[in-house]
Amino acid sequence: MLDRKGKGIFKKFRKEAELDEFIISNSTVLPGESTLIKLNVGRLPSGTRISIDAHVFRGKEDGPTALILGGVHGDEINGIEIVRRCLEEEVFDGITKGTIIAIPIVNIYGFINFSRSVPDGKDVNRSFPGSTAGSLASRVARTLTKKVMPMVDFIIDLHTGGSSRFNYPQIRYAKSDPLAKELGRQFGAPFLIQKPFISKSLRKVAFEMKIPTIVYEAGESIRFDGYSIDLGVKGIKRILSNAGMISVSNISFDIRMFHVTKTSWIRSPNSGLFIWSKASGQKVSKGEPLGYIKDPQGLKSVTIFANRTGYIIGHNNASVVNQGDALFHITYEQEEIS
């Protein structure tokens, strides 16, 4: 059964109802229509044009506008696959009210080059609100900020862990954004984590524009994770269904969910070969062994112990680590929620 307790929050979303026309980058989308809009963000030195593909679906009735993003970091392919799968399964085609803007890949250059960033090393998600005279990252951010976000009521931003770091499926929201917290609860990931805003991030700028935003973190970069992808598709369906935008059935809501207010990383005390014995999603007790750092000569082994009692929500999949590298991300203030 779907949890519809938070359905009333969508009454607070208002933007589309105030618009006579829905226009993105000089393209008008009428009620009942769907279209693909290409948002130009710049050119490479070769002259190749870089553009973002935005799939827009409008219902015949007024309603909220949802922005669903994948690939803000080009190497985080789970989010890209989640949006792609929704498009392939025609999840958005049955929209009855409101508008859905689905962008599978925000950072086209990063995706092509298996990279988190763009040519000058800039991070798109540290470049908002951006500038039309800035780097490619800044131009991408500006395109979203000026051409898309002003019409949006809420955002679902899909991410994974960084290089070799696996994140167990989790939603992140800011304490000062209660609507985002409710959206995260409706999404239905195992962990709903309170995290402060990061300077110049999409989530922070969206909050300043009064757009509640949740970040779904699941899996690791350059690697598909079926469980993370499946939960991501279901979470999107839940939110859109609760908003009355689409009609879906057989979306289970039987996952144990925990609200988390504090987490900490355990870092490697030595350099060497890393062998973990506990993985993300598992509950651990303070003092429990989690893994080992082995020196390549077979002369020394260091045991890594849990420094808190809680759940592992992220771990390092690297086989070789340096002293100080993050190994395990553990919750230590959490409560189960319904």
MOKA-V638116 format. One record per backbone hydrogen bond with DSSP energy under -1.0 kcal/mol. CO is the residue of the C=O (numbers start at 0). NH is the residue of the N-H. If there is no record, write none. Layout:
BEGIN
CO:NH  CO:NH
END
This chain:
BEGIN
3:6  5:8  6:9  7:10  8:11  14:17  15:18  21:28  23:26  26:23  29:32  32:57  34:55  36:53  38:51  41:49  43:46  47:43  49:40  49:41  51:38  53:36  54:101  55:34  56:99  60:97  63:98  64:152  64:153  65:100  66:155  67:102  68:157  69:105  70:106  72:75  74:76  74:221  76:80  77:81  78:82  79:83  80:84  81:85  82:86  83:87  84:88  85:90  86:89  91:94  95:60  97:58  98:65  99:56  100:67  101:54  102:69  105:107  106:110  107:111  108:112  109:114  110:113  117:120  121:117  122:125  123:126  130:133  134:138  135:139  136:140  137:141  138:142  139:143  140:144  141:145  142:146  143:147  143:148  147:150  148:151  153:66  154:213  155:68  156:215  158:217  161:164  163:316  165:314  166:218  169:216  170:192  171:214  172:194  173:176  176:180  177:181  178:182  179:183  180:184  181:185  182:186  183:187  189:257  190:170  191:259  192:172  197:200  199:127  200:204  201:205  202:206  203:207  204:208  205:210  206:209  211:154  213:156  214:171  215:158  216:169  218:160  218:166  224:228  225:229  226:230  227:231  228:232  229:233  230:234  231:235  232:236  233:237  234:238  235:239  236:240  237:241  238:242  239:244  240:243  244:95  256:336  257:191  258:334  259:193  261:331  261:332  263:329  265:326  265:327  267:323  271:320  272:293  274:291  278:281  281:311  283:309  284:287  287:305  289:276  289:277  290:303  291:274  292:301  293:272  294:297  299:294  301:292  303:289  303:290  305:286  309:283  310:330  311:280  312:167  313:328  314:165  318:273  320:271  321:324  324:267  326:315  327:265  328:312  329:263  332:260  334:258
END
